[in-house]
């Protein structure tokens, strides 16, 4: 079979290995290479892709990845869907001109011809994205999240002044923006508001670095036509520089976000690991101190507060991006007062000590409600330790999860089913509840009756009936589910399958006209089946009929792209990982900078192993085929396991070796 130009490009520039390409052809003989590459884009290091496409010398702009992909309403039209499905082009902007992104640099002419037919008379610009960015952006379109209001929020005279252009030359802001895109001497992409939240200020200049590779740097600036600024930035970065235009108000917002917060009353160091060095303790003000603890954790983006009594002090740690970070300790006497105040916040018995307690409460911080879950345990012969879990009360959208296009397609397929069950597995803190609420939010409709059964209710969802179960036996998952089924709801979200009755009833509900979403504890998507069939008295034939989708997921820290350092892998680095066809493997190490606040980690990645249940898997489950056989078949369909995905992310420099090793299930020697 003759290679396409895209295949030749990937092989000739060592973006893919010949063996990898051969295996893809064997696994997907009838699927166009563009689709196969998009599905498996994690096999390519994004920076390498950008550098090699830049080397082609195409006249089209190459846009770096954005922090927050946004799509205009026109990206969800019938014409836009045809453009995406048939030609792999996606509408990124529609005001004042049509900006279309592609990831195949050899499809530009084909896409241009399609645009002339689909959008006749529209002035257009075709830009090139990485497959990684295209996949995430296409996932938004697949979900239908095409509702970004292209209101630039800029004053034309301010923008003209920063660009050095006469205000009198333009009738409106649209004409100005279009002229920047098509500027006679220096054509420059104009970035939509809100697409970037992380940047590094380059000295005192009007320039912010938003992306760099080993050869290139993309910089947003107020003065894209300034040769003096361009030369200054070139000398500072020692890279090939590409300017992106931005309005004055958006530039100031991004610049402010990039500067350290020197006014933080809690003295949080941004030059090293996030750390509260001084709590500003006021004697007798346990209310204010408890509030400071919670507010500081929220400000850092922490998911948990851990407080443990020691001999003369109390140890305080916040979990940020799945890592516990040490904070300033509290004197043990003050700690006891704070514990009493937290008990009040969690509606627990504040006068009772030395007893296990759980509680729930909430705080408002900067106009946002955060729900709190409290758990008190007894340590050191009777002392109280407390963990406070923090939940943003905002109901997540599927687009918040930054899923890949194929993952979004699978979830959308499940939501289109009238009946059946999705079971999500993973350890505590892996985002299971977030995913279930995002699914619930996606399917929410006035003509559907939605019910959640949880312990406790994690988020307030106005359009659902929410039931809290208790461990005292009066209202369990099983009894709540049995009761609610009498009311014949359409969609049921069950916090966790944890007893025989809830397992049996969930399967029965999935077979009798209900869509069921739930979680359990298992190490893989196939392990979910074995967990339900092995730990609970669930009939395998019934389970095979009920199951529509099994998911195993983990959250792992994403290395900061601004400061991470890469090196060649050593043999011992990859010894315990499955073979991965990475053409240019690297191992990346965390460093720390102003963007990641000294941690070396910039957010978290969701790694998701999916197993949609088709007729073959249904037969395998019912006939008690081994987990290994089911797993092998699922991988043949293109659904990689957690360890394979972790290996790809490790060798493309997205996660650390330490984090990748957590996915290894066999003992290290």
TORDO-969996 format. One line per 8 residues: number of its first residue (from 1); for each residue x, y, z of C-alpha. Coordinates in pm, 1 decimal, always signed. Example, Ala and Ser with C-alpha at 12.3 -4.5 7.8 and 13.67 -1.06 7.14 Angstrom:
# residues 2
1	+1230.0/-450.0/+780.0 | +1367.0/-106.0/+714.0
This chain:
# residues 669
1	+0.0/+0.0/+0.0 | +140.9/+338.0/-100.6 | +221.6/+577.4/+179.8 | +34.9/+906.2/+204.5 | +236.5/+1231.0/+226.1 | +152.3/+1248.1/+597.4 | +286.3/+896.1/+656.5 | +603.6/+976.5/+463.6
9	+648.2/+1295.4/+664.8 | +614.6/+1112.2/+997.5 | +864.1/+841.8/+897.0 | +1120.2/+1064.2/+723.3 | +1131.4/+1306.1/+1015.6 | +1147.0/+1029.4/+1280.4 | +814.4/+1120.3/+1433.9 | +700.9/+757.2/+1404.2
17	+881.6/+426.4/+1370.5 | +830.0/+210.2/+1062.4 | +728.3/-80.4/+1285.2 | +463.8/+129.7/+1457.3 | +318.4/+231.0/+1123.7 | +307.1/-132.7/+1009.7 | +125.1/-238.1/+1327.0 | -128.3/+40.1/+1286.9
25	-196.1/-66.9/+929.6 | -247.1/-424.3/+1042.8 | -479.2/-325.9/+1327.7 | -678.5/-69.2/+1127.4 | -655.5/-177.6/+761.5 | -960.3/+18.4/+644.2 | -910.7/+335.1/+850.7 | -744.1/+640.2/+689.6
33	-404.0/+719.4/+836.4 | -522.2/+1066.5/+941.9 | -778.2/+906.5/+1173.8 | -534.0/+645.8/+1306.6 | -273.0/+910.1/+1385.2 | -529.4/+1129.7/+1556.8 | -638.3/+839.4/+1774.6 | -276.5/+755.1/+1864.8
41	-126.3/+1103.1/+1872.5 | +32.3/+1044.7/+2214.5 | +292.3/+831.0/+2034.7 | +440.1/+1156.5/+1901.8 | +611.3/+1416.1/+2117.3 | +420.9/+1738.3/+2055.2 | +729.7/+1961.0/+2054.5 | +893.4/+1743.7/+1787.3
49	+581.0/+1770.2/+1571.5 | +577.8/+2149.3/+1595.7 | +948.0/+2176.2/+1513.8 | +926.2/+1945.9/+1210.5 | +616.4/+2115.1/+1068.6 | +785.1/+2452.1/+1112.8 | +1078.9/+2318.6/+909.9 | +845.7/+2262.9/+612.3
57	+842.2/+2639.6/+561.6 | +470.1/+2657.5/+487.3 | +309.6/+3002.4/+452.5 | +39.2/+2901.9/+702.6 | +65.5/+3002.2/+1066.3 | +138.3/+2724.8/+1313.4 | -49.4/+2783.2/+1638.5 | +84.8/+2648.9/+1969.3
65	-142.7/+2460.5/+2210.8 | -377.2/+2676.8/+2415.3 | -452.3/+2642.5/+2785.7 | -827.7/+2656.5/+2725.3 | -956.0/+2556.9/+2379.0 | -1263.3/+2754.8/+2276.2 | -1498.4/+2706.4/+1983.3 | -1746.3/+2954.8/+1835.2
73	-2108.1/+2859.6/+1772.7 | -2034.7/+2815.6/+1402.0 | -1807.3/+2519.2/+1487.6 | -2120.8/+2318.7/+1567.8 | -2308.9/+2379.5/+1244.6 | -2386.0/+2114.2/+984.1 | -2124.9/+2259.8/+749.5 | -1859.8/+2264.4/+1024.2
81	-1935.6/+1902.7/+1114.2 | -1889.5/+1800.4/+750.5 | -1561.3/+1993.0/+739.8 | -1436.6/+1811.8/+1051.9 | -1556.0/+1462.3/+961.4 | -1456.7/+1460.2/+593.9 | -1157.6/+1692.5/+581.2 | -1018.1/+1709.1/+937.6
89	-1060.1/+2083.4/+959.1 | -1210.8/+2258.9/+1259.5 | -1340.3/+2615.7/+1294.9 | -1142.3/+2800.7/+1561.5 | -1265.7/+3157.2/+1504.1 | -1546.0/+3310.9/+1302.0 | -1526.0/+3678.2/+1392.1 | -1424.6/+3876.2/+1196.8
97	-1282.5/+3609.4/+963.9 | -1303.4/+3232.3/+940.4 | -999.6/+3067.9/+1104.3 | -978.1/+2693.0/+1044.9 | -728.4/+2458.7/+1212.2 | -588.0/+2142.3/+1053.2 | -319.6/+1905.3/+1177.1 | -227.1/+1749.0/+843.7
105	+0.3/+2004.9/+674.6 | -54.3/+1827.1/+342.0 | -433.0/+1870.3/+347.6 | -436.1/+2250.7/+330.8 | -534.1/+2272.3/-35.1 | -809.0/+2012.9/+9.9 | -947.6/+2197.9/+312.5 | -926.5/+2531.1/+127.2
113	-1135.3/+2387.6/-156.9 | -1389.3/+2249.0/+89.0 | -1417.7/+2587.0/+261.6 | -1491.9/+2758.0/-70.7 | -1790.1/+2525.0/-114.6 | -1913.3/+2513.7/+245.8 | -1857.9/+2883.6/+325.9 | -1863.0/+3070.4/-6.4
121	-1752.4/+3433.3/+0.0 | -1611.8/+3408.4/+354.6 | -1261.2/+3544.6/+405.5 | -1060.0/+3264.9/+563.4 | -726.9/+3166.2/+713.8 | -604.3/+2806.1/+754.2 | -365.9/+2742.5/+1044.9 | -182.7/+2428.7/+1152.3
129	-225.0/+2263.1/+1492.3 | -52.7/+1967.9/+1652.6 | -253.6/+1640.8/+1651.3 | -269.7/+1675.4/+2031.4 | -436.9/+2017.1/+2016.3 | -663.3/+1912.2/+1730.0 | -783.2/+1604.8/+1922.2 | -875.6/+1806.2/+2232.6
137	-1043.7/+2076.3/+2025.5 | -1234.8/+1823.3/+1815.3 | -1353.9/+1662.1/+2139.2 | -1525.7/+1990.5/+2226.7 | -1701.2/+1989.8/+1890.7 | -1797.2/+1624.3/+1937.6 | -1950.1/+1714.7/+2271.4 | -2132.3/+2011.2/+2116.9
145	-1943.7/+2265.6/+2330.2 | -1947.5/+2527.4/+2054.8 | -2081.2/+2828.3/+2237.3 | -1790.2/+3068.0/+2288.1 | -1906.6/+3426.9/+2243.3 | -1641.5/+3597.1/+2028.0 | -1676.9/+3925.0/+2211.4 | -1323.9/+4062.8/+2214.2
153	-1388.1/+4307.2/+2497.8 | -1131.9/+4553.9/+2364.2 | -1148.2/+4922.8/+2278.8 | -1042.1/+4989.6/+1918.9 | -848.0/+5308.1/+1996.1 | -647.8/+5134.0/+2273.7 | -563.4/+4844.1/+2045.4 | -468.6/+5070.2/+1754.0
161	-239.1/+5270.3/+1983.3 | -56.3/+4956.8/+2103.3 | -18.7/+4834.0/+1745.4 | +102.3/+5171.7/+1622.4 | -182.8/+5199.3/+1371.4 | -407.9/+5502.4/+1308.7 | -757.1/+5470.4/+1455.1 | -901.9/+5660.3/+1161.0
169	-807.5/+5379.7/+925.5 | -1070.3/+5135.9/+1061.7 | -1447.7/+5143.1/+1082.8 | -1470.7/+4882.1/+1357.0 | -1268.8/+4637.8/+1567.3 | -1333.7/+4356.9/+1321.2 | -1156.2/+4543.9/+1042.4 | -859.1/+4602.2/+1272.6
177	-830.3/+4235.6/+1373.6 | -860.3/+4122.2/+1013.9 | -586.3/+4362.0/+911.5 | -352.5/+4217.8/+1175.9 | -410.7/+3865.4/+1043.4 | -337.9/+3979.8/+686.2 | -85.5/+4255.6/+760.2 | +115.6/+4334.0/+446.7
185	+459.7/+4312.3/+611.1 | +401.7/+4096.9/+919.1 | +88.2/+3876.8/+904.1 | +12.9/+3779.7/+1264.2 | -242.7/+3548.8/+1428.1 | -475.7/+3724.1/+1672.6 | -544.1/+3523.6/+1986.2 | -895.7/+3500.2/+2128.9
193	-954.0/+3623.8/+2485.9 | -906.1/+3360.5/+2755.0 | -713.4/+3106.3/+2547.2 | -405.0/+3136.9/+2768.4 | -382.7/+3147.9/+3146.6 | -13.5/+3062.6/+3187.0 | +274.7/+3267.5/+3051.2 | +620.0/+3397.7/+3143.1
201	+687.9/+3769.8/+3128.1 | +1004.1/+3832.2/+2927.1 | +1178.4/+4098.9/+3132.8 | +1004.9/+4434.9/+3129.7 | +896.4/+4405.8/+2767.5 | +545.8/+4389.8/+2623.6 | +592.3/+4018.6/+2555.0 | +475.3/+3698.9/+2723.0
209	+609.9/+3354.4/+2639.1 | +325.2/+3101.5/+2602.3 | +503.3/+2807.4/+2436.0 | +855.9/+2699.2/+2351.1 | +1021.8/+2396.1/+2196.3 | +1390.5/+2325.5/+2146.5 | +1389.6/+2544.3/+1834.0 | +1090.0/+2778.3/+1845.0
217	+907.4/+3013.6/+2080.3 | +557.8/+3160.2/+2056.3 | +512.6/+3496.2/+2224.2 | +197.2/+3703.2/+2273.8 | +253.9/+4074.5/+2253.1 | +90.3/+4413.7/+2218.2 | +345.7/+4513.3/+1953.2 | +367.0/+4234.5/+1694.5
225	+500.5/+4471.3/+1427.1 | +790.5/+4605.2/+1636.6 | +1123.6/+4490.0/+1492.7 | +1300.7/+4627.5/+1799.7 | +1089.5/+4413.0/+2031.8 | +1129.0/+4111.5/+1803.5 | +1509.4/+4138.6/+1810.8 | +1505.5/+4188.3/+2187.8
233	+1299.1/+3873.4/+2241.5 | +1512.0/+3676.0/+1993.3 | +1828.9/+3764.4/+2184.3 | +1673.7/+3680.3/+2519.2 | +1536.5/+3338.5/+2418.5 | +1794.2/+3235.7/+2156.6 | +1512.3/+3066.7/+1963.8 | +1317.2/+3131.8/+1646.8
241	+1038.3/+3363.2/+1768.6 | +678.9/+3380.4/+1642.7 | +459.8/+3666.5/+1760.9 | +90.5/+3628.8/+1839.7 | -115.7/+3948.6/+1862.4 | -330.8/+4018.8/+2166.0 | -549.1/+4308.8/+2279.0 | -433.8/+4545.7/+2557.5
249	-694.3/+4435.4/+2811.9 | -632.0/+4066.0/+2750.7 | -255.7/+4123.0/+2763.6 | -284.1/+4298.8/+3099.3 | -496.8/+4014.9/+3236.3 | -243.3/+3754.6/+3127.0 | +49.1/+3965.4/+3246.4 | -109.3/+4005.2/+3589.3
257	-166.2/+3629.9/+3610.6 | +200.8/+3567.6/+3529.0 | +333.4/+3789.3/+3811.1 | +392.9/+3653.8/+4163.1 | +133.0/+3762.1/+4416.5 | +336.6/+3973.4/+4657.4 | +32.7/+4081.0/+4858.1 | -58.7/+3737.2/+4988.5
265	-129.2/+3785.5/+5355.5 | -47.1/+3421.8/+5426.5 | +302.0/+3467.0/+5282.0 | +281.8/+3190.1/+5021.4 | +620.3/+3155.8/+4855.0 | +594.0/+3141.5/+4475.1 | +969.4/+3094.1/+4432.1 | +979.0/+2745.1/+4579.4
273	+718.5/+2484.2/+4663.6 | +383.4/+2630.8/+4761.2 | +427.4/+2691.7/+5129.4 | +258.2/+2901.6/+5394.4 | +545.4/+3027.4/+5607.9 | +344.4/+3225.7/+5860.4 | -20.1/+3178.6/+5957.2 | -39.1/+3519.1/+6126.6
281	-182.2/+3364.0/+6442.7 | -394.3/+3594.9/+6658.9 | -446.5/+3454.2/+7013.8 | -806.0/+3345.9/+7066.8 | -902.2/+3380.9/+6700.4 | -951.7/+3011.4/+6620.1 | -1237.7/+3104.9/+6385.5 | -1013.1/+3324.1/+6172.1
289	-729.2/+3071.0/+6175.7 | -952.6/+2784.4/+6063.2 | -1082.3/+3004.3/+5782.9 | -723.7/+3093.9/+5682.0 | -632.7/+2726.2/+5660.3 | -921.8/+2646.8/+5429.8 | -883.9/+2961.3/+5217.8 | -509.3/+2904.9/+5170.7
297	-574.0/+2548.4/+5054.2 | -839.1/+2664.3/+4807.3 | -611.8/+2941.2/+4676.8 | -338.0/+2684.6/+4606.9 | -582.5/+2456.2/+4428.4 | -550.4/+2187.2/+4695.7 | -785.2/+1890.3/+4705.9 | -716.3/+1797.0/+5070.6
305	-592.2/+1940.5/+5399.0 | -406.4/+1694.8/+5624.9 | -356.3/+1789.8/+5990.8 | -169.6/+1555.7/+6228.7 | -72.4/+1617.3/+6592.7 | +290.8/+1563.4/+6693.7 | +461.7/+1607.6/+7030.4 | +479.1/+1988.2/+7040.5
313	+328.0/+2093.2/+6710.6 | +68.8/+1996.1/+6453.2 | +185.0/+1904.8/+6103.7 | -11.6/+2076.7/+5823.2 | +1.2/+1955.9/+5462.0 | -199.5/+2042.0/+5150.3 | -245.6/+1801.0/+4860.2 | -184.8/+1994.3/+4537.3
321	-184.9/+1812.5/+4202.7 | -187.0/+1484.2/+4395.2 | +124.7/+1571.8/+4597.8 | +134.7/+1655.5/+4968.9 | +310.9/+1988.0/+5031.1 | +433.2/+2084.2/+5378.2 | +297.5/+2404.6/+5534.0 | +390.0/+2597.4/+5846.4
329	+307.3/+2390.3/+6158.8 | +71.6/+2500.8/+6434.5 | +145.5/+2496.6/+6807.1 | -29.0/+2195.4/+6957.0 | -241.5/+2407.1/+7193.4 | -374.1/+2621.0/+6906.9 | -424.7/+2309.1/+6693.8 | -680.0/+2175.1/+6941.6
337	-878.8/+2499.3/+6917.1 | -870.2/+2479.9/+6537.4 | -991.7/+2118.4/+6546.2 | -1285.3/+2225.7/+6762.7 | -1369.4/+2501.4/+6513.1 | -1346.1/+2261.1/+6216.4 | -1582.9/+2024.8/+6398.8 | -1834.2/+2307.6/+6415.0
345	-1786.5/+2379.4/+6043.9 | -1848.3/+2010.5/+5967.7 | -2150.5/+1984.6/+6201.1 | -1975.5/+1731.1/+6423.3 | -1970.0/+1693.6/+6802.0 | -1714.2/+1953.5/+6906.6 | -1714.3/+1854.9/+7274.6 | -1633.9/+1489.6/+7200.4
353	-1266.5/+1393.0/+7156.7 | -1102.6/+1057.1/+7098.7 | -1382.1/+935.7/+6868.8 | -1401.2/+877.1/+6495.1 | -1621.4/+1138.1/+6329.2 | -1723.5/+1241.4/+5976.7 | -1880.6/+1569.2/+5877.8 | -1973.7/+1797.5/+5590.6
361	-1991.8/+2171.7/+5540.9 | -1905.3/+2443.3/+5293.3 | -1733.4/+2780.0/+5259.3 | -1769.4/+3066.3/+5013.2 | -1439.7/+3191.4/+4870.5 | -1419.4/+3469.3/+4611.7 | -1786.2/+3420.7/+4528.3 | -1755.3/+3044.5/+4472.5
369	-1899.1/+2776.7/+4698.2 | -1665.6/+2494.5/+4804.4 | -1808.5/+2186.7/+4972.9 | -1598.8/+2034.4/+5251.4 | -1586.3/+1675.4/+5378.4 | -1430.0/+1618.2/+5721.2 | -1287.3/+1294.0/+5858.0 | -1138.7/+1264.8/+6208.3
377	-922.7/+965.4/+6299.6 | -751.6/+876.6/+6627.1 | -372.3/+856.7/+6626.6 | -82.2/+854.2/+6873.9 | -279.5/+691.8/+7153.7 | -584.8/+914.7/+7147.6 | -496.7/+1234.6/+6959.8 | -719.7/+1357.0/+6678.1
385	-597.5/+1390.5/+6319.7 | -824.3/+1542.2/+6056.5 | -845.1/+1537.0/+5678.7 | -1057.8/+1796.3/+5500.4 | -1147.1/+1720.9/+5137.8 | -1233.8/+2021.3/+4920.6 | -1480.5/+2012.8/+4631.2 | -1564.3/+2298.1/+4398.3
393	-1944.2/+2299.8/+4393.1 | -1953.1/+2386.7/+4022.6 | -2099.0/+2100.7/+3820.6 | -1829.8/+2001.1/+3568.6 | -1884.0/+1981.2/+3195.4 | -1729.3/+1706.6/+2986.1 | -1523.4/+1973.0/+2808.6 | -1356.9/+2053.6/+3143.7
401	-1192.0/+1711.0/+3145.2 | -970.3/+1785.8/+2841.8 | -1056.6/+1451.3/+2682.6 | -926.5/+1327.9/+2350.7 | -1159.8/+1305.9/+2053.4 | -1194.5/+925.5/+2060.6 | -1268.3/+932.1/+2436.2 | -1539.1/+1192.2/+2384.8
409	-1690.7/+985.5/+2104.1 | -1715.0/+681.2/+2332.3 | -1878.4/+880.3/+2614.1 | -2119.4/+1042.6/+2370.3 | -2207.1/+697.8/+2236.4 | -2290.2/+581.0/+2589.4 | -2504.4/+885.5/+2663.5 | -2703.1/+818.0/+2347.2
417	-2809.0/+477.9/+2486.4 | -3152.5/+449.0/+2642.2 | -3049.5/+181.8/+2891.7 | -2731.8/+24.6/+3021.8 | -2457.7/+81.3/+3276.2 | -2123.3/+261.0/+3284.8 | -1889.1/+168.3/+3569.2 | -1590.0/+387.1/+3647.4
425	-1302.2/+258.3/+3860.6 | -997.0/+412.0/+4019.6 | -850.1/+497.0/+4359.6 | -975.0/+777.3/+4582.7 | -897.9/+1109.6/+4421.6 | -882.2/+981.8/+4064.2 | -1175.2/+1192.9/+3945.3 | -1447.9/+925.2/+3933.6
433	-1715.3/+1146.2/+4089.6 | -1614.7/+1437.7/+3865.4 | -1661.0/+1217.9/+3559.1 | -2002.3/+1090.8/+3674.5 | -2128.9/+1442.7/+3740.5 | -1995.4/+1557.2/+3402.7 | -2190.3/+1271.7/+3239.2 | -2498.7/+1362.8/+3439.8
441	-2461.8/+1725.7/+3338.3 | -2420.7/+1626.7/+2972.3 | -2742.3/+1425.8/+2966.9 | -2948.0/+1667.5/+3178.9 | -3279.1/+1750.8/+3011.1 | -3624.0/+1864.9/+3130.8 | -3778.7/+1543.2/+2996.8 | -3550.0/+1315.5/+3200.0
449	-3585.0/+1222.4/+3567.9 | -3235.9/+1217.8/+3724.8 | -3150.1/+1064.2/+4062.5 | -2821.2/+1042.4/+4254.5 | -2755.3/+810.9/+4548.7 | -2434.9/+897.2/+4735.8 | -2256.2/+890.1/+5071.1 | -2248.8/+1183.5/+5111.9
457	-2383.9/+1388.8/+4821.1 | -2067.2/+1537.1/+4668.4 | -2215.7/+1822.5/+4464.0 | -2546.0/+2000.7/+4464.2 | -2717.1/+1929.6/+4131.3 | -3033.8/+2133.3/+4106.0 | -3200.1/+1925.2/+3835.4 | -3158.8/+1588.9/+4011.3
465	-3318.3/+1424.2/+4311.7 | -3023.6/+1360.1/+4543.6 | -3030.1/+1098.6/+4819.5 | -2772.3/+1063.7/+5097.8 | -2719.6/+714.9/+5239.2 | -2585.7/+641.2/+5588.4 | -2360.0/+373.6/+5735.2 | -2590.9/+313.5/+6033.4
473	-2800.0/+75.9/+5823.1 | -3117.2/+283.0/+5811.0 | -3067.5/+392.1/+5450.4 | -2808.4/+197.7/+5250.9 | -2726.8/+206.5/+4881.3 | -2937.0/-105.1/+4832.9 | -3244.7/+18.4/+5015.7 | -3226.0/+363.2/+4852.9
481	-3194.3/+207.1/+4507.5 | -3480.6/-33.6/+4572.2 | -3700.6/+255.5/+4685.3 | -3615.6/+491.8/+4400.8 | -3677.1/+226.7/+4133.7 | -4045.2/+230.6/+4230.8 | -4053.7/+588.0/+4094.0 | -3910.4/+473.5/+3758.2
489	-3635.2/+736.0/+3704.9 | -3460.6/+763.1/+3368.2 | -3101.6/+808.9/+3487.9 | -2954.4/+685.6/+3816.2 | -2612.9/+782.1/+3948.3 | -2490.8/+553.2/+4227.6 | -2189.9/+679.7/+4421.9 | -2038.8/+332.2/+4462.2
497	-2129.8/-33.3/+4429.6 | -2036.3/-160.0/+4774.5 | -2283.1/-433.1/+4873.0 | -2465.9/-728.1/+4718.6 | -2805.6/-562.7/+4699.5 | -2681.5/-245.3/+4528.0 | -2484.1/-454.2/+4273.9 | -2782.2/-672.6/+4186.8
505	-3026.7/-382.2/+4172.4 | -2793.0/-171.2/+3957.9 | -2763.2/-450.0/+3699.7 | -3138.1/-509.7/+3704.8 | -3208.7/-137.7/+3661.3 | -2970.1/-126.9/+3363.9 | -3171.6/-403.3/+3196.9 | -3514.7/-256.7/+3264.2
513	-3511.7/+81.9/+3095.2 | -3268.9/+285.4/+3306.6 | -2931.7/+442.9/+3236.6 | -2706.1/+370.5/+3535.5 | -2376.4/+543.5/+3621.3 | -2167.8/+415.5/+3908.9 | -1819.0/+341.6/+4043.9 | -1630.5/+53.6/+4198.5
521	-1272.9/-26.4/+4296.5 | -1069.2/-209.6/+4031.9 | -728.6/-172.9/+3868.6 | -838.1/-185.1/+3504.0 | -1139.9/-167.7/+3277.5 | -1147.8/-547.7/+3253.8 | -1098.9/-564.8/+3630.7 | -1434.4/-388.9/+3671.2
529	-1607.2/-691.8/+3520.6 | -1420.1/-933.4/+3746.1 | -1490.4/-716.5/+4050.6 | -1866.3/-709.5/+3988.1 | -1890.0/-1076.2/+3890.4 | -1644.7/-1203.6/+4150.9 | -1715.2/-996.9/+4463.3 | -2093.2/-976.2/+4431.2
537	-2357.7/-1237.2/+4344.1 | -2420.5/-1089.2/+3998.9 | -2511.9/-1323.8/+3714.0 | -2249.1/-1294.8/+3438.5 | -2504.6/-1317.0/+3157.5 | -2707.5/-1036.4/+3315.3 | -2391.0/-834.0/+3370.3 | -2286.2/-884.0/+3007.5
545	-2627.3/-759.4/+2894.2 | -2630.9/-460.3/+3129.8 | -2274.9/-331.1/+3081.4 | -2224.6/-73.3/+2809.8 | -1895.6/+84.5/+2914.7 | -1619.6/+12.0/+3164.6 | -1363.5/+277.3/+3255.8 | -1045.9/+274.7/+3464.0
553	-887.8/+611.5/+3526.3 | -609.2/+790.5/+3711.8 | -500.2/+1150.6/+3761.4 | -129.6/+1224.8/+3727.5 | +70.1/+1546.1/+3750.6 | +154.4/+1709.6/+3415.4 | +509.5/+1842.9/+3397.2 | +531.9/+2217.9/+3352.7
561	+614.0/+2282.6/+2984.6 | +801.9/+2603.0/+3069.7 | +1068.2/+2459.0/+3298.3 | +1089.7/+2079.5/+3260.6 | +1426.2/+1937.4/+3159.4 | +1459.4/+1639.0/+2928.1 | +1729.4/+1376.9/+2885.3 | +1781.0/+1056.2/+2692.7
569	+1627.8/+751.7/+2865.5 | +1851.2/+493.5/+3027.3 | +1783.9/+120.6/+2997.9 | +1680.0/+94.9/+3363.0 | +1424.7/+377.1/+3318.4 | +1210.5/+170.5/+3081.5 | +1284.6/-177.0/+3215.7 | +942.7/-241.0/+3366.7
577	+728.9/-69.6/+3103.3 | +572.5/-238.3/+2800.2 | +743.1/-171.2/+2469.2 | +630.1/+163.5/+2327.8 | +698.6/+265.8/+1970.2 | +821.9/+615.9/+2046.9 | +1049.7/+743.2/+1773.4 | +1229.8/+997.3/+1992.2
585	+1187.9/+889.2/+2355.0 | +1288.2/+1127.7/+2632.6 | +1266.1/+1131.9/+3010.4 | +1157.3/+1465.5/+3157.3 | +1235.3/+1590.0/+3505.8 | +1062.7/+1856.9/+3711.4 | +1238.3/+2184.7/+3790.4 | +1009.0/+2466.8/+3902.0
593	+936.5/+2818.7/+3777.0 | +692.5/+3105.5/+3826.8 | +425.5/+2942.7/+3607.7 | +406.6/+2621.8/+3811.7 | +471.5/+2812.8/+4136.2 | +794.9/+2627.8/+4197.4 | +646.7/+2277.4/+4193.9 | +746.3/+2165.8/+3843.7
601	+386.9/+2045.5/+3793.6 | +126.0/+2239.8/+3595.6 | -212.1/+2073.1/+3646.3 | -306.4/+1709.5/+3611.0 | -365.4/+1471.1/+3322.8 | -658.5/+1232.4/+3314.7 | -547.2/+890.1/+3193.8 | -851.7/+688.6/+3094.1
609	-871.5/+323.8/+2987.9 | -1202.2/+253.5/+2815.1 | -1375.0/-70.4/+2727.6 | -1698.9/-23.2/+2531.9 | -1893.8/-349.3/+2545.0 | -1967.7/-481.2/+2195.9 | -2113.9/-819.2/+2101.6 | -1774.6/-990.9/+2120.1
617	-1696.3/-866.5/+2470.4 | -2052.7/-940.5/+2576.5 | -2004.9/-1303.8/+2470.9 | -1664.5/-1315.6/+2641.7 | -1811.5/-1194.5/+2973.0 | -2105.4/-1434.4/+2960.0 | -1885.3/-1735.8/+2873.7 | -1631.0/-1657.6/+3150.2
625	-1339.9/-1593.7/+2916.2 | -1023.6/-1490.4/+3096.5 | -951.5/-1122.2/+3172.2 | -633.2/-1153.3/+2964.0 | -832.5/-1254.0/+2654.3 | -1081.1/-971.7/+2698.7 | -800.5/-724.3/+2758.0 | -613.4/-840.8/+2446.7
633	-924.5/-798.7/+2231.9 | -989.9/-451.9/+2372.7 | -635.8/-343.1/+2287.4 | -674.7/-479.5/+1934.4 | -965.2/-237.3/+1896.0 | -728.5/+49.9/+1981.4 | -812.8/+107.2/+2348.5 | -481.6/+122.3/+2532.5
641	-442.8/+17.7/+2894.1 | -332.5/+250.4/+3173.5 | +26.5/+124.7/+3174.1 | +62.2/+168.3/+2796.7 | -71.5/+522.1/+2815.9 | +154.6/+603.9/+3110.4 | +451.9/+469.1/+2914.0 | +368.8/+693.4/+2617.9
649	+331.6/+998.3/+2843.9 | +660.3/+915.8/+3016.7 | +858.0/+878.3/+2694.7 | +710.9/+1192.9/+2540.1 | +807.8/+1400.2/+2843.9 | +461.4/+1467.6/+2984.1 | +494.1/+1295.4/+3324.1 | +778.6/+1202.2/+3558.4
657	+938.3/+859.7/+3587.0 | +821.9/+836.1/+3948.5 | +458.4/+898.3/+3851.2 | +475.3/+654.3/+3559.2 | +612.0/+380.8/+3785.9 | +296.0/+397.1/+3995.6 | +116.0/+227.4/+3707.1 | +346.7/-75.6/+3718.2
665	+167.4/-367.4/+3883.8 | +449.8/-623.9/+3904.6 | +719.4/-593.1/+4175.2 | +1029.5/-389.1/+4097.4 | +1358.0/-574.6/+4152.9
